[in-house]
């Protein structure tokens, strides 16, 4: 008797000792300002449905009032629509700009969203990003951080069910209380947005909240991750709270494809219209790198662009895995990686990028397949032993006589009554079937270029000096003897090139099946007997009939 082989036990869970993390998406959103807003809203909602199907656990959406690109005007209303289309994914405002609203309004809207979504609402707290939003509301941008802190202190208390009385130079609360509370008796989860400065981490620690690191992939932000968490821990403990890294989210932008070249080609499609035009609206003057898609992507991926939250990863699943692990190493561990949706790539490529992240990156980061891969490795190691065992079985089978299904021609009783018995056998034909591979059909998409030409009429204006003789007698005193200059401007039109793209054809593959009847021709064997009887003289006689 042999002892069964078994692989060494493998501890389930993620590698590197950071623990399992969650994954989410962040929709600012960044849209082409020339697109249809209703269609863009619906695609953002569809993206949330896809994220839930792929295993992402939370989504954050922004709040902006200007610039034409970030068009979610009320995150609570948008997330309420998302809650009706989903069942599991958590829904966060990313962020609610507290200086733009009365604290009571913020608290009431968040509770309403929490009740409609059955306890899935999350509050993101921030001062407001765009100076143009503050200007329209008559708010001095220098006051926004102070106003955020004053509002947050009251909003958090209201969401915890407290009665709040407070007076500032911009709002008053007089024994304010919520008539409906969050679904969770412990209150509604809230986080504070943090860039590089300590303002966000300080407020999060002081109020016992989580942190949303918006610039985690920025060159400065990634090196400030550990100090930001240390600052949060210090202020949390100072105010009687126990900090928990599971409440820490870090944000980063990615676009993934099967190859890095494909990812780059896809990301350059909309990067100017969706991203660089947004960046230009925040800069004092246009920068050269906002005009060319390749230069824009190179700047964004290598150096980061402030309004876009840091550096973007453009590549494969392996590049994404390396980027997330770098963030884990730099921070010492966090609870959720939030992928920033940038819309630089076409819609179908954005969807596929999320699918690649869910299929390859999420299981690798969390070690989902550790036991599975260990089992495969162990099975591979046993190939020699298994091959030897299979050969032994094959040899034993080969040594046995091949016996077809038989029909016995004599009974057991007859065999027992006679010394010699012939047993007659008959083969029977049985037809089965098996699936075999007969070929493959592949469709590969690739890019070709062709020379095109278009005529354009260009207009030029040149100066022409006209001189003619004049004989006009006049008084000397009537002549203007002062120096004088006249000039005209010469102009010329230049050809400008702009390219647009449209989908002209869809090519897909599907498998269809057909059935047909095939007649199998073969031969089967059957044993017969020939009976011959002879008398004592050797003469043949007919056997008696029975």
WOVENWO-V374330 format. One record per helix or strand. SS is the DSSP state (helix for helix, strand for strand). FROM is the first residue (numbers start at 1). TO is the last residue. Records with the same first field share a line. If there is no record, write none. Layout:
SS = FROM-TO, FROM-TO
This chain:
strand = 22-27, 58-61, 90-93, 96-97, 121-126, 164-167, 172-176, 190-194, 210-213, 217-217, 248-256, 305-305, 310-310, 312-315, 336-341, 426-426, 460-461, 491-492, 526-526, 533-534, 540-541
helix = 37-54, 75-85, 98-100, 103-116, 131-136, 141-159, 199-207, 219-223, 225-238, 245-247, 260-267, 271-280, 288-290, 293-302, 306-308, 317-331, 347-366, 370-381, 383-399, 412-417, 476-478
